Amino acid sequence: MSVFNIFWALTSVFASHFTRAGRNCAKLWRFHHNLTISKQGFERFVYSAAFDHPLLYGIIAVIIAVTAGLLASALSRRD
């Protein structure tokens, strides 16, 4: 279970605790923030490659995954 899933489960339980009180219960808080994310450097290159050339990106991703698996297998071999 990832950290995100644990966080999601905890916040869902916490939120449902306060919403079970019914319609007459007052809101305890309200947050609203805008978040803008700008990508730069290698992250921007990978993002644009994934959306501009999806087939090539997919093929390269599979090649990298297979290579990493073969390398890990070779390094962990007990011969």
HUWO-V382979 format. One record per residue. N is the residue number from 1. RES is the residue in one letter. SS is DSSP state (A for helix, B for strand, O for the rest). PHI is phi in whole degrees, 0 to 359 (999 if undefined). D_FIRST is the distance of its C-alpha to the first C-alpha in whole Angstrom. Layout:
N,RES,SS,PHI,D_FIRST / N,RES,SS,PHI,D_FIRST
//
This chain:
1,M,O,999,0 / 2,S,O,279,4 / 3,V,A,297,7 / 4,F,A,298,8 / 5,N,A,295,6 / 6,I,A,296,7 / 7,F,A,299,10 / 8,W,A,298,11 / 9,A,A,295,11 / 10,L,A,294,13 / 11,T,A,289,15 / 12,S,A,293,16 / 13,V,A,295,17 / 14,F,A,297,19 / 15,A,A,292,21 / 16,S,A,292,21 / 17,H,A,297,23 / 18,F,A,275,25 / 19,T,A,271,26 / 20,R,O,286,27 / 21,A,O,293,30 / 22,G,O,112,32 / 23,R,O,285,34 / 24,N,O,277,36 / 25,C,O,280,33 / 26,A,O,279,34 / 27,K,O,288,31 / 28,L,O,277,30 / 29,W,O,202,29 / 30,R,O,209,29 / 31,F,O,242,27 / 32,H,O,211,28 / 33,H,O,228,28 / 34,N,O,265,29 / 35,L,O,233,27 / 36,T,O,251,28 / 37,I,O,245,26 / 38,S,O,245,29 / 39,K,O,263,28 / 40,Q,O,221,30 / 41,G,O,68,31 / 42,F,A,297,29 / 43,E,A,299,26 / 44,R,A,294,29 / 45,F,A,298,30 / 46,V,A,295,27 / 47,Y,A,299,26 / 48,S,A,290,30 / 49,A,A,295,30 / 50,A,A,294,27 / 51,F,A,268,29 / 52,D,A,275,32 / 53,H,O,225,32 / 54,P,A,296,29 / 55,L,A,294,30 / 56,L,A,298,31 / 57,Y,A,299,28 / 58,G,A,296,26 / 59,I,A,297,28 / 60,I,A,295,28 / 61,A,A,297,24 / 62,V,A,294,25 / 63,I,A,298,27 / 64,I,A,296,25 / 65,A,A,295,22 / 66,V,A,295,25 / 67,T,A,298,26 / 68,A,A,296,23 / 69,G,A,295,22 / 70,L,A,295,26 / 71,L,A,295,26 / 72,A,A,296,23 / 73,S,A,296,25 / 74,A,A,293,28 / 75,L,A,286,27 / 76,S,O,261,25 / 77,R,O,293,28 / 78,R,O,253,30 / 79,D,O,284,33
//
